Amino acid sequence: MHGELLQLDGESDEEVTEIMIKNVNLPNGETIFYRERSGGDKNVLLVHGNMNSSKHWDVVLENMDPKYKLYAIDQRGFGLSSYRNPIYSIKELADDIDQFTKAIELKDFSIIGWSMGGAVSIQYAADHPEICDKMILLASCSTRGYPLYELDEKGMPDLKRRVETYAQTKSEKAKVITTEQAYATKNRELLRMICDAVIYTKNKPDPERYEEYIDDILTQRNYAEILHALNTFNISQTCNGLVEGTGEAEKINIPTLVLLGDRDLVITRKMNEEILDDIGANAKLLELKDCGHSPLIDDLEQLLHLMSEFLDR
């Protein structure tokens, strides 16, 4: 395990918060990098979404109450982490979380999953119901996945024809080919247009931070694989229109807070209501007022308040 000091932050000489970038080798052959922020005895693991890494948690790492010790992971194929073995399922990413927490001996922690990271957190909590204390799902994909549709003759998603295979996913034009070409050519302006259109629809990161976020987006090496994994993810007790559910969601027995921005253009309320239906009484949905898919940028104060209130309860 290796590490280097990333940043110092504190309100006084007596209270200094350190953020370290570290890495650890997993038994499966992957090298996982992560940010570790010093703090108190409340451990929290942050799991990022698609098209970003632990870097996109930076404002939380910088501003969340120092009583929390924070760990923000770069998942396989994102950020600084390796991508030696391609992934095609959310289950594989959840297994990485399991190997990671064991490798760094992380215990007695809560988990926060954002967007695609929510699906990973859901699968992890279902696989290991005895490990996590609590779970927060921020703008999270459903327990029934996130659909990818074929295009009609007008180039619009055909809601009656779902993409079925990874090969079909790779050839999907609207999302996959366009985005992968942007990655290959390092087309920062196209990536910025995508972010402005669906993520930063209210507030935008400050210019310097935004440039760093674009740099971070360009580290992803598994865009098509992630969309395929989300399209075929289903741990509910019902068919999601493509695959039958595994029923594993009913194993989740920890308190779960589902947070959804009322202006989110990526995740629908229906997707989060599916989470409530599938997990049951342990899950509660709260709406983030005037927030889109990145409440961290739209209203960090509101987000941190609701997360801390839930974790401290």
MARMARMI-470277 format. One line per 10 residues: number of its first residue (from 1); for each residue y, z, x of N, C-alpha, C. Coordinates in nm, 2 decimals, padded with zeros to 4 digits, m for minus. Each point is the difference from the previous one (the first is absolute). Layout:
N
NUM	Y,Z,X,Y,Z,X,Y,Z,X ~ ...
END
This chain:
313
1	m00.12,00.00,00.09,00.12,00.00,m00.09,00.12,00.00,00.09 ~ 00.10,m00.09,m00.03,00.12,m00.01,00.08,00.12,00.01,m00.09 ~ 00.12,00.03,00.06,00.12,00.01,m00.08,00.12,m00.01,00.08 ~ 00.11,m00.03,m00.06,00.13,m00.01,00.06,00.11,00.05,m00.09 ~ 00.10,00.06,00.05,00.11,00.05,m00.09,00.08,m00.12,m00.05 ~ 00.02,00.00,m00.13,00.07,m00.11,m00.07,00.15,00.04,m00.02 ~ 00.01,00.12,m00.05,00.14,00.04,m00.05,00.01,00.15,m00.01 ~ 00.12,00.05,00.02,00.03,00.14,m00.02,00.10,00.00,m00.12 ~ m00.02,00.10,m00.09,00.09,00.01,m00.11,00.00,00.15,m00.04 ~ 00.12,00.05,m00.03,00.01,00.13,m00.04,00.14,00.04,m00.05
11	00.00,00.10,m00.08,00.13,00.05,m00.05,00.07,00.10,00.09 ~ m00.07,00.06,00.09,00.05,00.10,00.09,m00.08,00.01,00.12 ~ 00.05,00.07,00.10,m00.08,00.02,00.13,m00.13,00.07,m00.02 ~ 00.00,00.09,m00.11,m00.12,00.08,m00.03,m00.10,m00.08,m00.07 ~ 00.04,m00.11,m00.07,m00.09,m00.08,m00.08,00.00,m00.14,00.05 ~ m00.10,m00.03,00.08,m00.01,m00.14,00.06,m00.13,m00.06,m00.06 ~ 00.01,m00.12,m00.06,m00.11,m00.07,m00.05,m00.04,m00.11,00.09 ~ m00.12,m00.01,00.04,m00.05,m00.10,00.09,m00.08,m00.10,m00.08 ~ 00.02,m00.13,00.03,m00.09,m00.10,m00.05,m00.07,m00.07,00.12 ~ m00.13,00.00,00.00,m00.07,m00.06,00.11,m00.08,m00.12,m00.05
21	m00.01,m00.10,00.08,m00.10,m00.11,m00.03,m00.12,00.03,00.08 ~ m00.11,00.01,m00.06,m00.13,00.03,00.06,m00.10,m00.11,m00.03 ~ m00.12,00.00,00.06,m00.11,m00.08,m00.04,m00.13,00.06,00.03 ~ m00.10,m00.04,m00.07,m00.13,00.06,00.01,m00.10,m00.11,m00.02 ~ m00.11,00.00,00.07,m00.11,m00.10,m00.02,m00.10,00.05,m00.10 ~ m00.03,m00.08,m00.10,m00.10,00.03,m00.10,m00.14,m00.04,00.04 ~ m00.10,00.06,m00.06,m00.14,m00.04,00.03,m00.03,m00.14,m00.04 ~ 00.08,m00.06,m00.09,m00.03,m00.14,m00.04,00.06,m00.10,00.09 ~ 00.06,00.05,00.11,00.05,m00.09,00.10,00.15,m00.03,m00.01 ~ 00.06,00.04,m00.10,00.15,m00.02,m00.02,00.08,00.11,00.07
31	00.12,m00.04,00.04,00.09,00.09,00.06,00.12,00.02,m00.10 ~ 00.02,00.12,m00.05,00.09,00.02,m00.11,00.12,00.08,00.06 ~ 00.12,m00.06,m00.02,00.13,00.06,00.04,00.05,00.08,m00.12 ~ 00.08,00.10,00.03,00.06,00.08,m00.11,00.12,00.08,00.05 ~ 00.09,00.03,m00.10,00.11,00.08,00.03,m00.03,00.14,m00.04 ~ 00.03,00.10,00.08,m00.02,00.14,m00.03,00.13,00.07,00.01 ~ 00.05,00.06,m00.11,00.12,00.07,00.00,m00.03,00.15,00.00 ~ 00.06,00.07,00.09,m00.02,00.15,00.01,00.05,00.06,m00.13 ~ m00.06,00.12,m00.03,00.04,00.07,m00.12,m00.08,00.12,m00.02 ~ 00.01,00.05,m00.12,m00.07,00.13,m00.03,m00.15,m00.02,m00.02
41	m00.05,00.09,m00.09,m00.15,00.00,m00.02,m00.04,m00.08,m00.12 ~ 00.08,m00.08,m00.06,m00.03,m00.09,m00.12,m00.02,m00.14,00.06 ~ m00.13,m00.04,00.01,m00.03,m00.13,00.06,00.00,m00.11,m00.11 ~ 00.06,m00.11,00.03,00.01,m00.11,m00.09,m00.03,m00.13,00.07 ~ m00.09,m00.08,m00.05,m00.03,m00.13,00.06,00.06,m00.11,m00.09 ~ 00.08,m00.09,00.07,00.07,m00.11,m00.07,m00.07,m00.13,00.03 ~ m00.03,m00.07,m00.11,m00.08,m00.12,00.01,00.09,m00.12,m00.05 ~ 00.04,m00.09,00.08,00.09,m00.11,m00.03,m00.06,m00.11,m00.09 ~ 00.08,m00.09,m00.04,m00.04,m00.11,m00.09,m00.02,m00.13,00.08 ~ m00.01,m00.10,m00.08,m00.01,m00.14,00.06,00.13,m00.04,00.06
51	00.00,m00.09,00.10,00.12,m00.05,00.06,00.09,00.11,00.07 ~ m00.07,00.11,00.04,00.08,00.10,00.08,m00.10,00.09,00.08 ~ 00.05,00.10,00.06,m00.08,00.09,00.07,00.06,00.14,00.00 ~ m00.04,00.09,00.09,00.06,00.13,00.00,00.15,00.00,00.02 ~ 00.05,m00.11,00.06,00.14,m00.02,00.03,00.08,00.01,m00.13 ~ m00.05,m00.05,m00.11,00.07,00.00,m00.13,00.01,00.14,m00.06 ~ m00.07,00.10,00.06,00.01,00.14,m00.05,00.12,00.07,00.07 ~ 00.07,m00.07,00.09,00.09,00.06,00.09,00.10,00.10,m00.07 ~ 00.06,m00.04,m00.11,00.10,00.08,m00.06,m00.06,00.13,m00.06 ~ m00.13,m00.01,m00.04,m00.07,00.12,m00.04,m00.03,00.09,00.12
61	m00.05,m00.05,00.11,m00.02,00.07,00.12,00.13,00.07,00.05 ~ 00.11,m00.07,m00.02,00.13,00.06,00.05,00.05,00.10,m00.09 ~ m00.03,00.00,m00.13,00.08,00.08,m00.09,m00.09,00.10,m00.09 ~ m00.13,m00.01,00.00,m00.08,00.09,m00.08,00.01,00.14,00.06 ~ 00.00,00.10,m00.08,00.01,00.14,00.04,m00.09,00.03,00.12 ~ 00.05,00.06,00.10,m00.08,00.03,00.12,m00.12,00.10,m00.02 ~ m00.01,00.05,m00.12,m00.12,00.09,m00.02,m00.12,m00.09,m00.01 ~ 00.01,m00.13,m00.02,m00.11,m00.09,00.00,m00.03,m00.06,00.14 ~ m00.12,00.00,00.04,m00.04,m00.08,00.12,m00.05,m00.13,m00.05 ~ 00.06,m00.11,00.04,m00.03,m00.13,m00.05,m00.08,m00.09,00.10
71	m00.09,m00.07,m00.06,m00.08,m00.10,00.08,00.01,m00.13,m00.08 ~ 00.05,m00.10,00.07,00.01,m00.14,m00.06,m00.08,m00.10,00.08 ~ m00.10,m00.05,m00.06,m00.09,m00.09,00.07,00.03,m00.14,m00.01 ~ m00.02,m00.08,00.11,00.00,m00.14,m00.01,m00.15,m00.05,m00.03 ~ m00.02,m00.05,m00.12,m00.13,m00.04,m00.04,m00.05,m00.12,00.09 ~ m00.13,m00.02,00.00,m00.06,m00.11,00.07,00.07,m00.14,m00.03 ~ 00.05,m00.07,00.10,00.06,m00.13,m00.02,00.15,00.01,m00.02 ~ 00.06,00.12,00.00,00.14,00.02,m00.02,00.06,00.08,00.12 ~ 00.13,m00.03,00.02,00.07,00.08,00.10,m00.06,m00.01,00.14 ~ m00.02,00.11,00.06,m00.06,00.00,00.14,m00.15,00.01,00.00
81	m00.06,00.03,m00.11,m00.14,00.02,m00.01,m00.08,m00.14,00.03 ~ m00.12,00.02,00.04,m00.08,m00.12,00.03,m00.05,m00.07,m00.13 ~ m00.05,m00.12,00.02,m00.07,m00.07,m00.11,m00.12,m00.08,00.06 ~ m00.09,00.08,00.06,m00.12,m00.06,00.06,m00.10,m00.05,m00.10 ~ m00.01,00.07,m00.11,m00.10,m00.03,m00.11,00.07,m00.03,m00.13 ~ 00.00,m00.12,m00.05,00.07,m00.03,m00.12,m00.05,00.09,m00.12 ~ 00.09,00.03,m00.09,m00.04,00.08,m00.12,00.02,m00.09,m00.12 ~ m00.09,00.02,m00.10,00.00,m00.08,m00.12,00.00,00.09,m00.13 ~ 00.01,00.13,00.02,m00.01,00.10,m00.11,00.09,00.12,00.03 ~ 00.05,00.06,m00.11,00.07,00.12,00.01,m00.08,00.11,00.06
91	m00.13,00.00,m00.03,m00.10,00.10,00.04,00.00,00.01,00.16 ~ 00.01,m00.12,00.06,00.00,00.01,00.15,00.12,00.07,00.06 ~ 00.12,m00.02,m00.07,00.12,00.07,00.04,m00.01,00.15,m00.02 ~ m00.06,00.03,m00.12,m00.02,00.15,m00.03,m00.10,00.06,00.10 ~ m00.10,m00.07,00.05,m00.09,00.05,00.10,00.08,00.02,00.13 ~ 00.09,m00.09,00.03,00.09,00.02,00.12,00.07,00.13,m00.01 ~ 00.06,00.03,m00.12,00.07,00.13,m00.02,m00.10,00.12,00.03 ~ m00.12,m00.01,m00.05,m00.10,00.10,00.02,m00.02,00.02,00.15 ~ m00.03,m00.11,00.07,m00.02,00.01,00.15,00.12,00.05,00.07 ~ 00.12,m00.04,m00.04,00.12,00.04,00.06,00.03,00.15,m00.01
101	m00.02,00.06,m00.13,00.03,00.14,m00.02,m00.10,00.08,00.08 ~ m00.13,m00.04,00.01,m00.10,00.07,00.08,00.03,m00.01,00.15 ~ 00.05,m00.11,00.04,00.03,m00.02,00.15,00.11,00.09,00.04 ~ 00.11,00.02,m00.08,00.11,00.09,00.04,m00.02,00.14,m00.06 ~ m00.11,00.02,m00.06,m00.04,00.14,m00.06,00.11,00.04,m00.10 ~ 00.04,m00.09,m00.09,00.10,00.03,m00.10,m00.07,00.06,m00.12 ~ 00.04,00.12,m00.04,m00.06,00.07,m00.11,00.10,00.06,m00.09 ~ m00.03,00.04,m00.12,00.09,00.07,m00.09,00.13,m00.08,m00.02 ~ m00.02,m00.13,m00.04,00.12,m00.08,m00.01,00.01,m00.07,m00.14 ~ 00.12,m00.04,m00.03,00.02,m00.08,m00.12,00.02,m00.15,00.05
111	m00.02,m00.09,m00.09,00.01,m00.14,00.03,00.10,m00.07,m00.09 ~ 00.09,m00.09,00.06,00.09,m00.07,m00.08,m00.02,m00.15,00.03 ~ m00.03,m00.08,m00.10,m00.03,m00.14,00.02,00.10,m00.08,m00.07 ~ 00.06,m00.10,00.07,00.11,m00.08,m00.06,m00.06,m00.14,m00.02 ~ 00.01,m00.05,m00.12,m00.03,m00.14,m00.04,m00.15,m00.03,00.04 ~ m00.03,m00.09,00.08,m00.14,m00.02,00.05,m00.06,00.13,00.05 ~ 00.08,00.08,00.07,m00.04,00.12,00.06,m00.05,00.10,m00.11 ~ 00.05,m00.02,m00.13,m00.04,00.08,m00.11,m00.15,m00.03,m00.03 ~ m00.04,m00.13,00.00,m00.13,m00.03,m00.02,m00.10,00.06,00.10 ~ 00.05,m00.01,00.13,m00.08,00.06,00.11,m00.02,00.15,m00.02
121	00.11,00.06,m00.04,00.00,00.15,m00.02,m00.09,00.03,m00.12 ~ 00.00,m00.08,m00.11,m00.09,00.03,m00.11,m00.14,m00.01,00.04 ~ m00.04,m00.11,00.07,m00.14,m00.01,00.05,m00.04,00.11,00.09 ~ 00.09,00.04,00.09,m00.03,00.11,00.09,m00.02,00.13,m00.08 ~ 00.08,00.03,m00.10,m00.01,00.12,m00.08,m00.13,00.00,m00.08 ~ m00.04,m00.12,m00.05,m00.12,m00.01,m00.07,m00.12,00.02,00.09 ~ 00.00,m00.05,00.12,m00.11,00.01,00.10,m00.01,00.15,00.05 ~ 00.12,00.07,00.01,00.00,00.13,00.06,00.08,00.10,m00.08 ~ m00.05,00.03,m00.12,00.07,00.08,m00.10,00.03,00.14,00.05 ~ m00.07,00.04,00.10,00.01,00.14,00.05,00.10,00.01,00.11
131	00.05,m00.11,00.05,00.09,00.01,00.12,00.14,00.02,m00.03 ~ 00.06,m00.08,m00.08,00.15,00.00,m00.02,00.04,00.11,m00.10 ~ 00.11,00.06,00.03,00.06,00.10,m00.09,00.06,m00.06,m00.13 ~ 00.09,m00.10,00.03,00.07,m00.07,m00.11,00.02,m00.14,00.04 ~ 00.03,m00.09,m00.10,00.02,m00.14,00.03,00.13,m00.04,m00.08 ~ 00.08,m00.08,00.07,00.12,m00.06,m00.06,m00.02,m00.15,00.01 ~ 00.01,m00.07,m00.11,m00.01,m00.15,00.00,00.14,m00.06,m00.03 ~ 00.06,m00.06,00.10,00.14,m00.05,m00.01,00.00,m00.15,m00.02 ~ 00.04,m00.04,m00.12,00.01,m00.14,m00.03,m00.14,m00.06,00.03 ~ m00.10,00.06,m00.05,m00.14,m00.03,00.05,m00.07,m00.11,m00.08
141	m00.08,m00.08,00.07,m00.09,m00.09,m00.07,m00.10,00.08,m00.09 ~ m00.05,m00.06,m00.10,m00.09,00.06,m00.10,m00.13,00.04,00.06 ~ m00.07,00.09,m00.07,m00.14,00.02,00.03,m00.09,m00.12,m00.03 ~ 00.06,m00.09,m00.07,m00.07,m00.13,m00.03,00.05,m00.12,00.08 ~ 00.07,00.03,00.11,00.05,m00.10,00.09,00.13,m00.06,m00.03 ~ 00.03,m00.11,00.07,00.12,m00.08,m00.02,m00.04,m00.14,m00.01 ~ 00.02,m00.07,m00.11,m00.06,m00.13,m00.02,00.08,m00.11,00.08 ~ m00.08,m00.10,00.03,00.06,m00.12,00.06,m00.05,m00.12,m00.08 ~ 00.09,m00.08,m00.05,m00.04,m00.10,m00.10,00.02,m00.14,00.07 ~ m00.08,m00.10,m00.06,00.02,m00.13,00.04,00.12,m00.06,m00.06
151	00.05,m00.11,00.05,00.13,m00.06,m00.05,m00.03,m00.11,m00.10 ~ 00.09,m00.01,m00.10,m00.02,m00.11,m00.10,00.07,m00.12,00.05 ~ 00.01,m00.11,m00.08,00.05,m00.13,00.04,00.15,00.01,00.03 ~ 00.07,00.11,m00.05,00.14,00.02,00.03,00.02,00.09,00.12 ~ m00.11,00.04,00.07,00.02,00.09,00.11,00.02,00.14,m00.03 ~ m00.03,00.04,m00.13,00.02,00.14,m00.04,m00.14,00.07,m00.01 ~ m00.01,00.13,00.01,m00.13,00.07,m00.01,m00.06,m00.02,m00.14 ~ m00.12,m00.04,00.00,m00.08,m00.02,m00.12,m00.08,00.13,m00.03 ~ 00.05,00.08,m00.09,m00.05,00.13,m00.03,m00.15,m00.01,m00.06 ~ m00.04,m00.11,m00.02,m00.14,m00.02,m00.05,m00.10,m00.04,00.11
161	00.05,m00.03,00.12,m00.08,m00.04,00.11,00.03,00.08,00.12 ~ m00.09,00.09,00.03,00.02,00.09,00.11,m00.07,m00.05,00.12 ~ 00.06,00.01,00.12,m00.06,m00.04,00.12,m00.13,00.09,00.02 ~ m00.11,m00.06,00.05,m00.12,00.07,00.00,m00.05,00.03,00.15 ~ 00.02,m00.09,00.09,m00.06,00.01,00.13,00.11,00.01,00.11 ~ m00.05,00.05,00.12,00.10,00.00,00.11,00.04,m00.14,00.04 ~ m00.09,m00.09,m00.01,00.04,m00.14,00.03,00.11,m00.05,m00.09 ~ m00.01,00.03,m00.13,00.10,m00.04,m00.09,00.13,00.07,00.02 ~ m00.01,00.13,00.04,00.12,00.07,00.04,00.08,m00.06,00.11 ~ m00.08,m00.04,00.11,00.06,m00.07,00.11,00.08,m00.13,m00.03
171	m00.05,m00.06,m00.11,00.06,m00.13,m00.04,00.11,00.01,m00.11 ~ 00.03,00.13,m00.04,00.10,00.02,m00.11,00.13,m00.03,00.06 ~ 00.08,m00.08,m00.06,00.13,m00.05,00.06,00.12,00.09,m00.02 ~ 00.02,00.06,m00.12,00.12,00.07,m00.03,00.02,00.12,00.08 ~ m00.10,00.08,00.02,00.01,00.12,00.08,m00.06,m00.01,00.14 ~ m00.12,m00.05,00.01,m00.07,00.01,00.12,00.04,m00.10,00.10 ~ m00.01,m00.13,m00.03,00.04,m00.10,00.10,00.15,00.01,00.04 ~ 00.08,00.02,m00.09,00.15,00.02,00.03,00.02,00.11,00.09 ~ m00.05,00.12,m00.03,00.02,00.12,00.08,m00.06,m00.01,00.13 ~ m00.13,m00.05,00.01,m00.06,m00.02,00.13,00.07,m00.10,00.09
181	00.06,m00.10,m00.06,00.08,m00.09,00.08,00.13,00.07,00.05 ~ 00.06,00.08,m00.08,00.11,00.08,00.04,m00.03,00.09,00.12 ~ m00.12,00.06,00.00,m00.05,00.08,00.11,m00.01,m00.08,00.12 ~ m00.07,m00.12,m00.01,m00.04,m00.08,00.11,00.13,m00.06,00.07 ~ 00.10,m00.03,m00.08,00.12,m00.06,00.06,00.11,00.11,00.02 ~ m00.03,00.12,m00.03,00.09,00.11,00.01,00.13,m00.03,m00.07 ~ m00.02,m00.04,m00.12,00.12,m00.04,m00.09,00.05,00.13,m00.06 ~ 00.10,00.06,00.07,00.05,00.13,m00.05,00.08,m00.02,m00.13 ~ 00.07,m00.11,m00.01,00.08,m00.02,m00.12,m00.08,m00.01,m00.13 ~ m00.11,m00.07,00.01,m00.09,m00.01,m00.11,m00.06,00.14,m00.04
191	m00.04,00.08,00.10,m00.05,00.13,m00.03,00.11,00.09,m00.06 ~ 00.12,m00.02,00.05,00.11,00.08,m00.05,00.03,m00.04,m00.15 ~ m00.01,m00.13,m00.03,00.01,m00.05,m00.14,m00.10,00.06,m00.09 ~ m00.13,00.01,00.05,m00.10,00.06,m00.08,00.03,00.15,m00.03 ~ 00.04,00.07,00.11,00.03,00.14,m00.02,00.11,00.02,m00.09 ~ 00.11,m00.08,00.01,00.12,00.02,m00.09,m00.04,m00.04,m00.14 ~ m00.09,m00.09,m00.02,m00.04,m00.04,m00.14,m00.08,00.10,m00.07 ~ m00.09,00.07,00.07,m00.10,00.09,m00.08,00.00,00.14,00.05 ~ 00.06,00.03,00.11,m00.01,00.14,00.05,00.14,00.07,00.01 ~ 00.09,m00.06,00.07,00.13,00.06,00.01,00.10,m00.06,m00.10
201	m00.03,00.02,m00.13,00.07,m00.06,m00.11,00.12,00.08,m00.04 ~ 00.01,00.12,00.05,00.12,00.09,m00.02,00.07,00.02,00.13 ~ m00.05,00.09,00.08,00.06,00.03,00.13,m00.08,m00.07,00.11 ~ 00.07,m00.03,00.11,m00.07,m00.06,00.11,00.01,00.09,00.12 ~ m00.09,00.00,00.09,00.01,00.08,00.12,00.12,m00.04,00.08 ~ 00.05,00.09,00.08,00.12,m00.03,00.08,m00.04,m00.12,00.10 ~ 00.09,m00.08,00.04,m00.03,m00.12,00.08,m00.10,00.02,00.12 ~ 00.03,00.10,00.08,m00.09,00.02,00.11,m00.14,00.04,m00.04 ~ m00.01,00.09,m00.10,m00.13,00.04,m00.05,m00.08,m00.12,m00.06 ~ 00.08,m00.08,m00.07,m00.06,m00.12,m00.07,m00.06,m00.09,00.10
211	00.07,m00.02,00.11,m00.06,m00.09,00.11,m00.13,00.06,00.06 ~ 00.00,00.13,00.01,m00.12,00.07,00.05,m00.12,m00.02,m00.10 ~ 00.04,00.01,m00.13,m00.10,m00.02,m00.10,m00.06,m00.14,00.00 ~ 00.08,m00.10,00.02,m00.05,m00.14,00.01,m00.09,m00.01,00.12 ~ 00.04,00.06,00.12,m00.08,00.00,00.11,m00.14,00.06,m00.03 ~ 00.00,00.11,m00.08,m00.12,00.07,m00.04,m00.09,m00.09,m00.09 ~ 00.06,m00.07,m00.09,m00.07,m00.09,m00.09,m00.08,m00.10,00.08 ~ 00.06,m00.05,00.10,m00.06,m00.11,00.08,m00.11,00.05,00.09 ~ m00.03,00.13,00.00,m00.12,00.05,00.07,m00.13,m00.02,m00.08 ~ 00.01,m00.03,m00.13,m00.12,00.00,m00.08,m00.09,m00.12,00.03
221	m00.13,00.02,00.01,m00.09,m00.10,00.04,m00.11,m00.02,m00.10 ~ 00.02,00.05,m00.12,m00.11,m00.01,m00.10,00.05,m00.02,m00.15 ~ 00.10,m00.08,m00.01,00.07,m00.01,m00.13,m00.10,m00.05,m00.11 ~ m00.07,m00.11,00.03,m00.09,m00.05,m00.10,m00.12,00.10,m00.03 ~ m00.04,00.06,00.10,m00.11,00.10,m00.02,00.04,00.11,m00.09 ~ 00.12,00.05,00.02,00.05,00.11,m00.08,00.02,m00.04,m00.15 ~ 00.05,m00.12,m00.03,00.01,m00.05,m00.13,m00.14,m00.02,m00.07 ~ m00.10,m00.04,00.08,m00.13,m00.01,m00.05,m00.06,00.13,m00.03 ~ 00.02,00.10,00.09,m00.05,00.13,m00.02,00.06,00.07,m00.13 ~ 00.13,m00.02,m00.02,00.06,00.05,m00.12,m00.04,m00.07,m00.12
231	m00.02,m00.13,00.00,m00.05,m00.07,m00.11,m00.14,00.04,m00.05 ~ m00.08,00.04,00.09,m00.14,00.04,m00.03,m00.02,00.15,m00.01 ~ 00.10,00.08,00.02,m00.01,00.14,m00.01,m00.01,00.05,m00.14 ~ m00.10,00.08,m00.03,m00.01,00.06,m00.13,m00.09,00.12,00.00 ~ 00.05,00.12,m00.01,m00.08,00.12,m00.01,00.01,00.07,m00.13 ~ 00.04,m00.08,m00.10,00.00,00.05,m00.14,m00.14,m00.01,m00.06 ~ m00.01,00.03,m00.13,m00.12,m00.02,m00.07,m00.01,m00.12,m00.09 ~ 00.10,m00.10,00.03,00.00,m00.12,m00.08,00.02,m00.12,00.09 ~ m00.02,m00.12,m00.05,00.02,m00.12,00.07,00.15,m00.03,00.01 ~ 00.05,m00.04,00.11,00.14,m00.03,00.01,00.03,m00.15,m00.02
241	m00.09,m00.07,m00.05,00.02,m00.14,m00.03,m00.07,m00.09,00.11 ~ m00.04,00.07,00.11,m00.07,m00.07,00.11,m00.12,00.07,00.04 ~ 00.00,00.13,00.02,m00.11,00.07,00.05,m00.02,00.13,m00.09 ~ m00.12,00.04,m00.01,m00.03,00.13,m00.07,00.04,00.11,00.08 ~ 00.05,00.11,m00.06,00.04,00.12,00.07,m00.12,00.08,00.05 ~ 00.03,00.08,00.10,m00.11,00.08,00.06,m00.01,00.14,m00.07 ~ 00.11,00.03,m00.07,00.00,00.13,m00.07,00.04,00.12,00.09 ~ 00.03,m00.03,00.13,00.03,00.10,00.10,00.12,00.08,m00.03 ~ 00.10,m00.05,m00.08,00.12,00.07,m00.02,m00.02,00.13,m00.07 ~ m00.11,00.02,m00.07,m00.02,00.12,m00.07,m00.04,00.12,00.10
251	m00.03,m00.04,00.12,m00.03,00.10,00.10,00.13,00.07,00.05 ~ 00.12,m00.06,m00.02,00.12,00.06,00.05,00.04,00.12,m00.08 ~ 00.00,00.11,00.06,00.02,00.13,m00.07,00.12,00.08,00.05 ~ 00.08,m00.06,00.08,00.12,00.07,00.06,00.12,m00.04,m00.08 ~ 00.10,00.09,00.00,00.13,m00.03,m00.07,00.06,m00.13,00.06 ~ 00.04,m00.09,m00.09,00.05,m00.13,00.04,00.13,m00.03,m00.08 ~ 00.10,m00.03,00.08,00.13,m00.04,m00.05,00.02,m00.15,00.02 ~ 00.02,m00.07,m00.11,00.02,m00.14,00.00,00.15,m00.03,m00.02 ~ 00.07,m00.06,00.10,00.14,m00.02,m00.01,00.03,m00.15,00.00 ~ 00.08,m00.04,m00.10,00.03,m00.14,m00.02,00.14,m00.02,m00.03
261	00.07,m00.09,00.08,00.14,m00.03,m00.03,00.01,m00.08,m00.13 ~ 00.10,00.03,m00.07,00.02,m00.06,m00.13,00.05,m00.15,00.01 ~ 00.03,m00.04,00.13,00.05,m00.14,00.02,m00.10,m00.07,00.09 ~ m00.12,00.05,00.02,m00.10,m00.06,00.09,m00.04,m00.13,m00.05 ~ 00.01,m00.11,00.09,m00.04,m00.13,m00.04,m00.14,m00.04,00.06 ~ m00.06,00.09,00.07,m00.13,m00.02,00.06,m00.11,00.06,m00.07 ~ 00.02,00.13,m00.04,m00.10,00.08,m00.07,00.05,00.02,m00.15 ~ m00.08,m00.03,m00.09,00.03,00.02,m00.14,m00.04,00.14,m00.05 ~ 00.07,00.04,m00.11,m00.03,00.13,m00.05,m00.15,00.00,m00.05 ~ m00.05,m00.11,m00.05,m00.14,m00.01,m00.05,m00.09,00.03,00.11
271	00.02,m00.05,00.12,m00.08,00.03,00.12,m00.01,00.15,00.02 ~ 00.11,00.07,m00.01,00.00,00.15,00.03,m00.06,00.07,m00.12 ~ 00.01,m00.05,m00.12,m00.06,00.06,m00.12,m00.16,m00.01,00.02 ~ m00.04,m00.11,00.06,m00.14,m00.01,00.03,m00.05,00.11,00.09 ~ 00.08,00.03,00.10,m00.03,00.11,00.09,m00.02,00.13,m00.08 ~ 00.09,00.03,m00.09,m00.01,00.12,m00.08,m00.13,00.00,m00.09 ~ m00.03,m00.12,m00.06,m00.12,m00.01,m00.08,m00.13,00.03,00.08 ~ 00.00,m00.06,00.13,m00.12,00.00,00.08,m00.02,00.14,00.07 ~ 00.11,00.06,00.04,m00.02,00.13,00.07,m00.01,00.11,m00.10 ~ 00.08,m00.01,m00.11,m00.01,00.10,m00.10,00.11,00.11,00.01
281	m00.04,00.12,m00.05,00.10,00.11,m00.02,00.06,00.05,00.13 ~ m00.06,m00.03,00.12,00.06,00.04,00.13,00.12,m00.08,00.04 ~ 00.03,m00.11,m00.07,00.10,m00.09,00.04,00.12,00.01,m00.10 ~ 00.12,m00.01,00.06,00.12,00.00,m00.08,00.10,m00.10,00.05 ~ 00.07,m00.07,m00.09,00.09,m00.11,00.03,00.14,00.04,m00.02 ~ 00.08,m00.02,00.10,00.15,00.02,m00.01,00.07,m00.12,00.04 ~ 00.11,m00.03,m00.07,00.08,m00.12,00.03,00.11,00.04,00.09 ~ 00.02,m00.09,00.10,00.11,00.01,00.10,00.12,m00.08,m00.06 ~ 00.11,00.07,m00.03,00.11,m00.06,m00.07,00.08,m00.10,00.09 ~ 00.02,m00.12,m00.05,00.08,m00.10,00.06,m00.06,m00.03,00.14
291	m00.13,m00.01,00.01,m00.06,m00.03,00.13,m00.09,m00.13,m00.02 ~ m00.01,m00.08,00.11,m00.10,m00.11,00.00,m00.12,00.04,00.08 ~ m00.05,m00.10,00.07,m00.13,00.02,00.07,00.02,00.08,00.13 ~ 00.12,00.02,00.05,00.02,00.09,00.11,00.10,00.11,m00.03 ~ m00.05,00.10,m00.07,00.08,00.12,m00.03,00.06,00.07,00.13 ~ m00.07,m00.03,00.11,00.05,00.06,00.12,00.14,m00.05,00.04 ~ 00.03,m00.12,m00.04,00.13,m00.06,00.02,00.09,00.01,m00.12 ~ m00.06,m00.01,m00.12,00.08,00.01,m00.12,00.06,00.14,m00.03 ~ m00.09,00.10,00.02,00.05,00.14,m00.03,m00.09,00.10,00.07 ~ 00.02,00.01,00.13,m00.09,00.09,00.08,00.01,00.14,m00.04
301	00.12,00.05,m00.04,00.02,00.14,m00.04,m00.09,00.03,m00.12 ~ 00.00,m00.09,m00.10,m00.08,00.02,m00.12,m00.15,00.00,00.03 ~ m00.04,m00.09,00.09,m00.14,m00.01,00.04,m00.04,00.12,00.07 ~ 00.07,00.05,00.10,m00.04,00.12,00.07,00.00,00.12,m00.08 ~ 00.09,00.01,m00.10,00.00,00.11,m00.09,m00.13,00.01,m00.08 ~ m00.03,m00.11,m00.06,m00.12,00.00,m00.09,m00.13,00.02,00.08 ~ m00.01,m00.06,00.12,m00.12,00.02,00.08,m00.01,00.14,00.05 ~ 00.11,00.06,00.04,m00.01,00.14,00.05,m00.03,00.09,m00.11 ~ 00.06,m00.02,m00.12,m00.02,00.09,m00.11,m00.15,00.00,m00.04 ~ m00.06,m00.12,00.01,m00.15,m00.01,m00.03,m00.08,00.06,00.11
311	00.03,m00.02,00.12,m00.08,00.05,00.11,00.01,00.15,00.01 ~ 00.11,00.06,m00.04,00.02,00.14,00.01,m00.05,00.08,m00.12 ~ m00.04,m00.07,m00.11,m00.03,00.06,m00.12,m00.13,00.08,00.01
END
